[in-house]
Amino acid sequence: MMGSQPQMKVHPDFTFEIAGLFDRRLIRAFGPMGWALKSVFLEGADVTDDGVEFTPGRAVEGLQVVMTQKLTNLSGLVTDDRNRPVIDATVVMFSANKNDWRFASRYLRTSRPDIDGRYKFENMPPREDYLVIAVQNLESGQASDPEFLARAREEAQPFTLAEGETKAVDIKLSKLVP
């Protein structure tokens, strides 16, 4: 959540209270190591990616935060056209669905390869239409620009991630100019 931090209290039975919320907010929960957010429900509707509208002075009850230990991860190797590991790149993992290209999307992440050219993304939500691409000279914040993502979508490598799956997808460095 952006701005000042609201007061939060978690009770022994895992119910919780958060005071001082207003406007539309995305609910993101972080558990101990080995746990990840699965979904958020309000009155039976999945509001994980749409958020919840909070009105000052009005209590919102029945918000359910579902956590999982079925972690979904992606890793791989970035190589150039000579099959050499690339360390000077940004790897962008994103949904092919442009409706998911919005602020704080769970379906859009960036990573940098390590000294061996390997990248990784942890605790991703499962999805059938993921894409991954590695580019050089990507400026800060550019990975979430819809114009960049529309061009990247044409060259990115598609893959799926099932719940609890750990997958390796090796990729070639793209010549796409950000």
MDTraj code that builds the backbone (N, CA, C; nanometers):
import mdtraj as md
import numpy as np

residues = "MET MET GLY SER GLN PRO GLN MET LYS VAL HIS PRO ASP PHE THR PHE GLU ILE ALA GLY LEU PHE ASP ARG ARG LEU ILE ARG ALA PHE GLY PRO MET GLY TRP ALA LEU LYS SER VAL PHE LEU GLU GLY ALA ASP VAL THR ASP ASP GLY VAL GLU PHE THR PRO GLY ARG ALA VAL GLU GLY LEU GLN VAL VAL MET THR GLN LYS LEU THR ASN LEU SER GLY LEU VAL THR ASP ASP ARG ASN ARG PRO VAL ILE ASP ALA THR VAL VAL MET PHE SER ALA ASN LYS ASN ASP TRP ARG PHE ALA SER ARG TYR LEU ARG THR SER ARG PRO ASP ILE ASP GLY ARG TYR LYS PHE GLU ASN MET PRO PRO ARG GLU ASP TYR LEU VAL ILE ALA VAL GLN ASN LEU GLU SER GLY GLN ALA SER ASP PRO GLU PHE LEU ALA ARG ALA ARG GLU GLU ALA GLN PRO PHE THR LEU ALA GLU GLY GLU THR LYS ALA VAL ASP ILE LYS LEU SER LYS LEU VAL PRO".split()
xyz = np.array([
    [0.0835, -0.1171, 0.0000],
    [0.0000, 0.0000, 0.0000],
    [0.0882, 0.1238, 0.0000],
    [0.0473, 0.2212, -0.0757],
    [0.1251, 0.3435, -0.0903],
    [0.0836, 0.4434, 0.0181],
    [0.1714, 0.5375, 0.0453],
    [0.1394, 0.6428, 0.1413],
    [0.1628, 0.5986, 0.2842],
    [0.0940, 0.6647, 0.3777],
    [0.1133, 0.6322, 0.5184],
    [0.0613, 0.4922, 0.5473],
    [0.1255, 0.4263, 0.6377],
    [0.0901, 0.2890, 0.6706],
    [-0.0291, 0.2848, 0.7653],
    [-0.1346, 0.2129, 0.7270],
    [-0.2498, 0.2008, 0.8164],
    [-0.2146, 0.1119, 0.9353],
    [-0.2961, 0.1214, 1.0395],
    [-0.2759, 0.0370, 1.1574],
    [-0.3362, -0.0998, 1.1296],
    [-0.2572, -0.2043, 1.1545],
    [-0.3031, -0.3392, 1.1278],
    [-0.2839, -0.4259, 1.2520],
    [-0.3817, -0.5133, 1.2748],
    [-0.3746, -0.6037, 1.3889],
    [-0.4200, -0.7418, 1.3411],
    [-0.3358, -0.8427, 1.3649],
    [-0.3701, -0.9812, 1.3326],
    [-0.3948, -1.0537, 1.4644],
    [-0.5102, -1.1177, 1.4741],
    [-0.5498, -1.1884, 1.5955],
    [-0.5001, -1.3329, 1.5919],
    [-0.4941, -1.3999, 1.7088],
    [-0.4460, -1.5380, 1.7143],
    [-0.5228, -1.6357, 1.6236],
    [-0.6497, -1.6056, 1.5947],
    [-0.7281, -1.6939, 1.5068],
    [-0.7124, -1.6563, 1.3590],
    [-0.6144, -1.5707, 1.3281],
    [-0.5811, -1.5244, 1.1933],
    [-0.6827, -1.4274, 1.1331],
    [-0.7800, -1.3820, 1.2092],
    [-0.8627, -1.2720, 1.1617],
    [-0.7786, -1.1450, 1.1779],
    [-0.8160, -1.0417, 1.1064],
    [-0.7352, -0.9205, 1.1106],
    [-0.8212, -0.7962, 1.0988],
    [-0.7628, -0.6854, 1.1410],
    [-0.8260, -0.5545, 1.1297],
    [-0.7229, -0.4582, 1.0737],
    [-0.7672, -0.3758, 0.9805],
    [-0.6821, -0.2701, 0.9262],
    [-0.7632, -0.1419, 0.9320],
    [-0.7113, -0.0437, 1.0012],
    [-0.7818, 0.0846, 1.0153],
    [-0.7159, 0.1894, 0.9268],
    [-0.7949, 0.2868, 0.8869],
    [-0.7403, 0.4016, 0.8151],
    [-0.7273, 0.3835, 0.6654],
    [-0.7964, 0.2878, 0.6063],
    [-0.7895, 0.2692, 0.4616],
    [-0.8937, 0.3564, 0.3920],
    [-0.8614, 0.4042, 0.2738],
    [-0.9565, 0.4793, 0.1918],
    [-0.9163, 0.4606, 0.0458],
    [-1.0085, 0.4903, -0.0449],
    [-0.9903, 0.4728, -0.1886],
    [-0.9809, 0.3241, -0.2252],
    [-0.9535, 0.2961, -0.3488],
    [-0.9380, 0.1573, -0.3952],
    [-0.7977, 0.1106, -0.3593],
    [-0.7906, -0.0056, -0.2978],
    [-0.6628, -0.0626, -0.2547],
    [-0.6504, -0.2065, -0.2999],
    [-0.5319, -0.2410, -0.3465],
    [-0.5002, -0.3806, -0.3709],
    [-0.4561, -0.4407, -0.2391],
    [-0.5035, -0.5574, -0.2090],
    [-0.4661, -0.6258, -0.0851],
    [-0.3551, -0.7242, -0.1194],
    [-0.2411, -0.7075, -0.0556],
    [-0.1274, -0.7967, -0.0753],
    [-0.0831, -0.8451, 0.0615],
    [-0.0752, -0.9762, 0.0752],
    [-0.0338, -1.0346, 0.2025],
    [0.0963, -1.1104, 0.1814],
    [0.1830, -1.1030, 0.2797],
    [0.3101, -1.1717, 0.2746],
    [0.3201, -1.2594, 0.3986],
    [0.3396, -1.3867, 0.3770],
    [0.3498, -1.4807, 0.4881],
    [0.4945, -1.5150, 0.5148],
    [0.5155, -1.6098, 0.6031],
    [0.6524, -1.6545, 0.6302],
    [0.7091, -1.7266, 0.5075],
    [0.8380, -1.7520, 0.5097],
    [0.9058, -1.8209, 0.4006],
    [0.8278, -1.9468, 0.3643],
    [0.8073, -1.9686, 0.2369],
    [0.7357, -2.0869, 0.1917],
    [0.5866, -2.0648, 0.1712],
    [0.5388, -1.9438, 0.1950],
    [0.3971, -1.9101, 0.1765],
    [0.3859, -1.7946, 0.0784],
    [0.2776, -1.7927, 0.0006],
    [0.2530, -1.6843, -0.0944],
    [0.1037, -1.6552, -0.1017],
    [0.0710, -1.5351, -0.1453],
    [-0.0680, -1.4969, -0.1652],
    [-0.1268, -1.5777, -0.2797],
    [-0.2438, -1.6366, -0.2555],
    [-0.3147, -1.7081, -0.3615],
    [-0.4295, -1.6235, -0.4147],
    [-0.5122, -1.5716, -0.3243],
    [-0.6260, -1.4917, -0.3686],
    [-0.6832, -1.4121, -0.2525],
    [-0.7676, -1.3144, -0.2895],
    [-0.8379, -1.2308, -0.1927],
    [-0.9843, -1.2281, -0.2367],
    [-1.0743, -1.2585, -0.1440],
    [-1.2177, -1.2609, -0.1732],
    [-1.2918, -1.1629, -0.0838],
    [-1.3956, -1.1021, -0.1411],
    [-1.4868, -1.0190, -0.0651],
    [-1.6270, -1.0542, -0.1119],
    [-1.7088, -1.0993, -0.0181],
    [-1.8467, -1.1403, -0.0474],
    [-1.8523, -1.2416, -0.1620],
    [-1.7570, -1.3345, -0.1613],
    [-1.7545, -1.4408, -0.2611],
    [-1.6915, -1.4047, -0.3936],
    [-1.6569, -1.2794, -0.4155],
    [-1.5959, -1.2359, -0.5416],
    [-1.4443, -1.2260, -0.5259],
    [-1.3724, -1.2726, -0.6265],
    [-1.2261, -1.2628, -0.6262],
    [-1.1869, -1.1191, -0.6591],
    [-1.1274, -1.0506, -0.5623],
    [-1.0870, -0.9111, -0.5790],
    [-0.9344, -0.8962, -0.5760],
    [-0.8646, -1.0074, -0.5953],
    [-0.7193, -1.0080, -0.5847],
    [-0.6543, -0.9044, -0.6742],
    [-0.7011, -0.8955, -0.7980],
    [-0.6367, -0.8070, -0.8944],
    [-0.7146, -0.6793, -0.9219],
    [-0.8362, -0.6688, -0.8683],
    [-0.9177, -0.5491, -0.8879],
    [-0.9143, -0.4553, -0.7688],
    [-0.8852, -0.5089, -0.6510],
    [-0.8800, -0.4277, -0.5315],
    [-1.0162, -0.4104, -0.4669],
    [-1.0169, -0.3387, -0.3570],
    [-1.1373, -0.3153, -0.2779],
    [-1.1500, -0.1649, -0.2564],
    [-1.2715, -0.1144, -0.2722],
    [-1.2981, 0.0276, -0.2489],
    [-1.3277, 0.0472, -0.1002],
    [-1.2496, 0.1327, -0.0349],
    [-1.2685, 0.1627, 0.1060],
    [-1.3202, 0.3055, 0.1194],
    [-1.4283, 0.3204, 0.1943],
    [-1.4893, 0.4502, 0.2185],
    [-1.4645, 0.4874, 0.3644],
    [-1.4131, 0.6082, 0.3906],
    [-1.3902, 0.6481, 0.5299],
    [-1.5179, 0.6356, 0.6128],
    [-1.5040, 0.5784, 0.7315],
    [-1.6164, 0.5640, 0.8231],
    [-1.7015, 0.4405, 0.7985],
    [-1.6727, 0.3645, 0.6958],
    [-1.7504, 0.2446, 0.6652],
    [-1.6626, 0.1205, 0.6827],
    [-1.7094, 0.0252, 0.7614],
    [-1.6342, -0.0985, 0.7837],
    [-1.6594, -0.1957, 0.6683],
    [-1.5540, -0.2604, 0.6251],
    [-1.5628, -0.3674, 0.5256],
    [-1.5357, -0.4963, 0.6007],
    [-1.6331, -0.5854, 0.6002],
    [-1.6173, -0.7117, 0.6727],
    [-1.6250, -0.8278, 0.5762],
    [-1.5638, -0.9373, 0.6167],
    [-1.5711, -1.0593, 0.5376],
    [-1.4636, -1.0715, 0.4311],
    [-1.3623, -0.9885, 0.4374],
    [-1.2514, -0.9997, 0.3437],
    [-1.1730, -1.1252, 0.3786],
    [-1.1509, -1.2112, 0.2810],
    [-1.0801, -1.3374, 0.3044],
    [-0.9520, -1.3382, 0.2222],
    [-0.8389, -1.3559, 0.2886],
    [-0.7088, -1.3633, 0.2240],
    [-0.6652, -1.5093, 0.2273],
    [-0.6418, -1.5661, 0.1094],
    [-0.6048, -1.7076, 0.0990],
    [-0.4562, -1.7163, 0.0651],
    [-0.3836, -1.7893, 0.1475],
    [-0.2406, -1.8106, 0.1265],
    [-0.2196, -1.9547, 0.0791],
    [-0.1047, -1.9801, 0.0168],
    [-0.0742, -2.1138, -0.0319],
    [0.0727, -2.1470, -0.0089],
    [0.0988, -2.2767, 0.0020],
    [0.2362, -2.3253, 0.0067],
    [0.2741, -2.3895, -0.1273],
    [0.1832, -2.3861, -0.2239],
    [0.2112, -2.4363, -0.3588],
    [0.2724, -2.3210, -0.4378],
    [0.4023, -2.3046, -0.4238],
    [0.4711, -2.1917, -0.4846],
    [0.4969, -2.2179, -0.6329],
    [0.4815, -2.1144, -0.7122],
    [0.4943, -2.1222, -0.8571],
    [0.6131, -2.0360, -0.8976],
    [0.7144, -2.0998, -0.9566],
    [0.8399, -2.0305, -0.9842],
    [0.8876, -2.0540, -1.1270],
    [0.9610, -1.9571, -1.1788],
    [1.0214, -1.9671, -1.3110],
    [1.1681, -1.9301, -1.3004],
    [1.2520, -2.0013, -1.3732],
    [1.3935, -1.9670, -1.3816],
    [1.4421, -2.0046, -1.5203],
    [1.5625, -1.9643, -1.5520],
    [1.6182, -1.9998, -1.6815],
    [1.7498, -1.9305, -1.7059],
    [1.8021, -1.9539, -1.8243],
    [1.9303, -1.8998, -1.8671],
    [1.9068, -1.8049, -1.9831],
    [1.9721, -1.6888, -1.9784],
    [1.9681, -1.5933, -2.0885],
    [2.0986, -1.6082, -2.1663],
    [2.0873, -1.6314, -2.2987],
    [2.2060, -1.6448, -2.3822],
    [2.1962, -1.5531, -2.5034],
    [2.3121, -1.5238, -2.5618],
    [2.3145, -1.4425, -2.6834],
    [2.3069, -1.5341, -2.8052],
    [2.3247, -1.4771, -2.9240],
    [2.3127, -1.5577, -3.0457],
    [2.4267, -1.6572, -3.0643],
    [2.5296, -1.6499, -2.9815],
    [2.6403, -1.7469, -2.9834],
    [2.6317, -1.8448, -2.8658],
    [2.5168, -1.8452, -2.7981],
    [2.4914, -1.9331, -2.6826],
    [2.5800, -1.9025, -2.5616],
    [2.6272, -1.7782, -2.5506],
    [2.7034, -1.7361, -2.4330],
    [2.6069, -1.6751, -2.3321],
    [2.6279, -1.7017, -2.2031],
    [2.5407, -1.6420, -2.1012],
    [2.5461, -1.4895, -2.1062],
    [2.4310, -1.4263, -2.0860],
    [2.4197, -1.2810, -2.0860],
    [2.3882, -1.2353, -1.9433],
    [2.4673, -1.1408, -1.8944],
    [2.4419, -1.0894, -1.7603],
    [2.3920, -0.9449, -1.7641],
    [2.4114, -0.8772, -1.8759],
    [2.3727, -0.7370, -1.8906],
    [2.2394, -0.7273, -1.9647],
    [2.1319, -0.7652, -1.8971],
    [1.9988, -0.7622, -1.9580],
    [1.8946, -0.7512, -1.8475],
    [1.7738, -0.7213, -1.8888],
    [1.6589, -0.7260, -1.7989],
    [1.5630, -0.8295, -1.8543],
    [1.5217, -0.9205, -1.7694],
    [1.4250, -1.0225, -1.8085],
    [1.2880, -0.9735, -1.7625],
    [1.1930, -0.9724, -1.8552],
    [1.0579, -0.9274, -1.8251],
    [0.9634, -1.0448, -1.8435],
    [0.8903, -1.0760, -1.7380],
    [0.7897, -1.1824, -1.7391],
    [0.6552, -1.1134, -1.7246],
    [0.5616, -1.1434, -1.8179],
    [0.4340, -1.0731, -1.8139],
    [0.3241, -1.1558, -1.8792],
    [0.2024, -1.1190, -1.8496],
    [0.0855, -1.1830, -1.9079],
    [0.0676, -1.1318, -2.0503],
    [0.0232, -1.2183, -2.1396],
    [-0.0063, -1.1764, -2.2766],
    [-0.1309, -1.0881, -2.2809],
    [-0.2125, -1.0934, -2.1763],
    [-0.3365, -1.0174, -2.1698],
    [-0.3066, -0.8728, -2.1296],
    [-0.3297, -0.7789, -2.2209],
    [-0.2966, -0.6389, -2.1922],
    [-0.3782, -0.5799, -2.0776],
    [-0.4891, -0.6423, -2.0402],
    [-0.5661, -0.5958, -1.9241],
    [-0.4895, -0.6154, -1.7938],
    [-0.3865, -0.6995, -1.7962],
    [-0.3039, -0.7229, -1.6776],
    [-0.1832, -0.6290, -1.6706],
    [-0.1687, -0.5410, -1.7656],
    [-0.0552, -0.4487, -1.7688],
    [-0.0908, -0.3210, -1.6954],
    [-0.1155, -0.3306, -1.5687],
    [-0.1531, -0.2140, -1.4898],
    [-0.0666, -0.2058, -1.3651],
    [-0.0799, -0.0940, -1.2965],
    [-0.0005, -0.0682, -1.1764],
    [-0.0132, -0.1833, -1.0771],
    [0.0987, -0.2257, -1.0234],
    [0.1071, -0.3284, -0.9189],
    [0.0497, -0.4631, -0.9625],
    [0.0554, -0.4932, -1.0914],
    [0.0058, -0.6218, -1.1407],
    [0.0912, -0.7365, -1.0874],
    [0.0243, -0.8427, -1.0458],
    [0.0959, -0.9631, -1.0024],
    [0.1527, -1.0390, -1.1217],
    [0.1084, -1.0035, -1.2415],
    [0.1455, -1.0766, -1.3627],
    [0.2540, -1.0075, -1.4428],
    [0.3280, -0.9180, -1.3802],
    [0.4344, -0.8453, -1.4469],
    [0.5511, -0.8296, -1.3503],
    [0.6641, -0.8867, -1.3876],
    [0.7829, -0.8782, -1.3022],
    [0.9078, -0.8637, -1.3878],
    [1.0114, -0.8096, -1.3281],
    [1.1411, -0.8011, -1.3945],
    [1.2470, -0.8665, -1.3059],
    [1.3532, -0.9099, -1.3709],
    [1.4640, -0.9723, -1.3008],
    [1.5917, -0.9435, -1.3789],
    [1.7026, -0.9516, -1.3103],
    [1.8332, -0.9385, -1.3761],
    [1.9044, -1.0726, -1.3656],
    [1.9711, -1.1151, -1.4725],
    [2.0474, -1.2400, -1.4638],
    [2.1623, -1.2272, -1.3641],
    [2.1980, -1.3394, -1.3034],
    [2.3124, -1.3407, -1.2117],
    [2.4423, -1.3499, -1.2932],
    [2.5539, -1.3708, -1.2273],
    [2.6830, -1.3728, -1.2968],
    [2.6980, -1.4913, -1.3913],
    [2.6086, -1.5877, -1.3837],
    [2.6103, -1.7018, -1.4751],
    [2.5049, -1.6891, -1.5846],
    [2.4323, -1.5754, -1.5876],
    [2.3292, -1.5548, -1.6882],
    [2.1943, -1.6148, -1.6513],
    [2.1771, -1.6561, -1.5266],
    [2.0527, -1.7189, -1.4833],
    [1.9604, -1.6156, -1.4178],
    [1.8325, -1.6272, -1.4474],
    [1.7316, -1.5397, -1.3882],
    [1.6317, -1.6250, -1.3114],
    [1.5537, -1.5604, -1.2245],
    [1.4471, -1.6339, -1.1554],
    [1.3376, -1.5395, -1.1101],
    [1.2179, -1.5947, -1.1080],
    [1.0987, -1.5283, -1.0558],
    [1.0345, -1.6255, -0.9584],
    [1.0037, -1.5781, -0.8388],
    [0.9454, -1.6651, -0.7370],
    [0.8057, -1.6176, -0.6994],
    [0.7241, -1.7133, -0.6578],
    [0.5895, -1.6860, -0.6059],
    [0.5006, -1.6133, -0.7064],
    [0.5034, -1.6580, -0.8281],
    [0.4152, -1.6021, -0.9317],
    [0.2792, -1.6696, -0.9228],
    [0.1726, -1.5991, -0.9574],
    [0.0427, -1.6668, -0.9645],
    [0.0417, -1.7589, -1.0871],
    [-0.0269, -1.8716, -1.0784],
    [-0.0346, -1.9586, -1.1963],
    [-0.1046, -1.8853, -1.3110],
    [-0.0683, -1.9231, -1.4333],
    [-0.1235, -1.8532, -1.5499],
    [-0.0950, -1.9356, -1.6755],
    [-0.1851, -1.9298, -1.7716],
    [-0.1668, -2.0039, -1.8966],
    [-0.1076, -1.9201, -2.0082],
    [-0.1027, -1.7884, -1.9916],
    [-0.0596, -1.7036, -2.1028],
    [0.0580, -1.6126, -2.0674],
    [0.1567, -1.6677, -1.9962],
    [0.2739, -1.5877, -1.9643],
    [0.3659, -1.5759, -2.0855],
    [0.4438, -1.4663, -2.0849],
    [0.5475, -1.4419, -2.1839],
    [0.6739, -1.4005, -2.1096],
    [0.7889, -1.4297, -2.1689],
    [0.9149, -1.3868, -2.1088],
    [1.0079, -1.3408, -2.2210],
    [1.0804, -1.2324, -2.1928],
    [1.1737, -1.1752, -2.2899],
    [1.2909, -1.1148, -2.2139],
    [1.4085, -1.1168, -2.2756],
    [1.5275, -1.0531, -2.2184],
    [1.5725, -0.9436, -2.3139],
    [1.5876, -0.8227, -2.2613],
    [1.6293, -0.7078, -2.3433],
    [1.7394, -0.6310, -2.2724],
    [1.8154, -0.5584, -2.3511],
    [1.9182, -0.4722, -2.2942],
    [1.8711, -0.3270, -2.2985],
    [1.9295, -0.2459, -2.2129],
    [1.9061, -0.1009, -2.2093],
    [1.7632, -0.0626, -2.1725],
    [1.6986, -0.1432, -2.0910],
    [1.5640, -0.1111, -2.0446],
    [1.5759, -0.0123, -1.9289],
    [1.5082, 0.1007, -1.9406],
    [1.5139, 0.2020, -1.8360],
    [1.4188, 0.1675, -1.7222],
    [1.4453, 0.2227, -1.6063],
    [1.3615, 0.1981, -1.4894],
    [1.2162, 0.2351, -1.5202],
    [1.1242, 0.1443, -1.4905],
    [0.9823, 0.1673, -1.5121],
    [0.9341, 0.1347, -1.6520],
    [1.0247, 0.1181, -1.7459],
    [0.9856, 0.0944, -1.8850],
    [0.9208, -0.0430, -1.9042],
    [0.9538, -0.1381, -1.8186],
    [0.8987, -0.2734, -1.8325],
    [0.7481, -0.2768, -1.8140],
    [0.6904, -0.1770, -1.7482],
    [0.5448, -0.1743, -1.7285],
    [0.4741, -0.0817, -1.8271],
    [0.5478, -0.0259, -1.9212],
    [0.4887, 0.0629, -2.0218],
    [0.4113, -0.0205, -2.1242],
    [0.2802, 0.0023, -2.1384],
    [0.2005, -0.0771, -2.2324],
    [0.2543, -0.0752, -2.3756],
    [0.3123, 0.0351, -2.4172],
    [0.3688, 0.0413, -2.5531],
    [0.4864, -0.0560, -2.5667],
    [0.5758, -0.0565, -2.4675],
    [0.6870, -0.1519, -2.4693],
    [0.6348, -0.2953, -2.4654],
    [0.5401, -0.3230, -2.3762],
    [0.4883, -0.4591, -2.3625],
    [0.4196, -0.5073, -2.4907],
    [0.3507, -0.4187, -2.5601],
    [0.2859, -0.4566, -2.6863],
    [0.3902, -0.4983, -2.7896],
    [0.5017, -0.4268, -2.7952],
    [0.6093, -0.4656, -2.8882],
    [0.6791, -0.5922, -2.8401],
    [0.7013, -0.6026, -2.7098],
    [0.7685, -0.7202, -2.6539],
    [0.6844, -0.8464, -2.6726],
    [0.5537, -0.8308, -2.6658],
    [0.4628, -0.9458, -2.6803],
    [0.4868, -1.0176, -2.8134],
    [0.5253, -0.9438, -2.9165],
    [0.5474, -1.0027, -3.0485],
    [0.6703, -1.0944, -3.0520],
    [0.7704, -1.0679, -2.9681],
    [0.8950, -1.1445, -2.9693],
    [0.9134, -1.2365, -2.8487],
    [0.8353, -1.2162, -2.7459],
    [0.8545, -1.2910, -2.6205],
    [0.8186, -1.4380, -2.6376],
    [0.8779, -1.5181, -2.5527],
    [0.8547, -1.6627, -2.5542],
    [0.7372, -1.6974, -2.4636],
    [0.6359, -1.7679, -2.5158],
    [0.5203, -1.8040, -2.4331],
    [0.5473, -1.9283, -2.3476],
    [0.4778, -1.9354, -2.2350],
    [0.4838, -2.0535, -2.1485],
    [0.3672, -2.0485, -2.0513],
    [0.3423, -2.1588, -1.9851],
    [0.2383, -2.1658, -1.8829],
    [0.3027, -2.2043, -1.7498],
    [0.2377, -2.1654, -1.6422],
    [0.2791, -2.2050, -1.5082],
    [0.1563, -2.2542, -1.4331],
    [0.1575, -2.3807, -1.3960],
    [0.0492, -2.4364, -1.3164],
    [0.0773, -2.4106, -1.1686],
    [-0.0275, -2.4144, -1.0877],
    [-0.0104, -2.3918, -0.9446],
    [0.0894, -2.4915, -0.8873],
    [0.1871, -2.4404, -0.8143],
    [0.2876, -2.5238, -0.7499],
    [0.3990, -2.5698, -0.8425],
    [0.3972, -2.5275, -0.9675],
    [0.4975, -2.5723, -1.0642],
    [0.6227, -2.4857, -1.0577],
    [0.7370, -2.5498, -1.0734],
    [0.8639, -2.4806, -1.0915],
    [0.9121, -2.5180, -1.2303],
    [0.9312, -2.4178, -1.3129],
    [0.9643, -2.4419, -1.4532],
    [1.0914, -2.3668, -1.4898],
    [1.1693, -2.4248, -1.5828],
    [1.2873, -2.3596, -1.6378],
    [1.2603, -2.3280, -1.7847],
    [1.2791, -2.2017, -1.8209],
    [1.2620, -2.1575, -1.9588],
    [1.3859, -2.0764, -1.9967],
    [1.4695, -2.1338, -2.0818],
    [1.5871, -2.0623, -2.1302],
    [1.5450, -1.9713, -2.2447],
    [1.6050, -1.8524, -2.2515],
    [1.5668, -1.7555, -2.3541],
    [1.6889, -1.6931, -2.4185],
    [1.6714, -1.6536, -2.5422],
    [1.7744, -1.5802, -2.6156],
    [1.7534, -1.4306, -2.5928],
    [1.8617, -1.3562, -2.5893],
    [1.8555, -1.2114, -2.5762],
    [1.7854, -1.1556, -2.6986],
    [1.6850, -1.0738, -2.6770],
    [1.6102, -1.0118, -2.7861],
    [1.6855, -0.8921, -2.8405],
    [1.6649, -0.8638, -2.9659],
    [1.7227, -0.7445, -3.0275],
    [1.6249, -0.6267, -3.0197],
    [1.5128, -0.6459, -2.9513],
    [1.4131, -0.5408, -2.9353],
    [1.4771, -0.4187, -2.8701],
    [1.4523, -0.3044, -2.9275],
    [1.5036, -0.1791, -2.8707],
    [1.3943, -0.1179, -2.7849],
    [1.4205, -0.1032, -2.6540],
    [1.3176, -0.0485, -2.5653],
    [1.2819, 0.0882, -2.5999],
])
top = md.Topology()
chain = top.add_chain()
for i, resn in enumerate(residues, 1):
    res = top.add_residue(resn, chain, resSeq=i)
    for name in ("N", "CA", "C"):
        top.add_atom(name, md.element.get_by_symbol(name[0]), res)
traj = md.Trajectory(xyz[None], top)
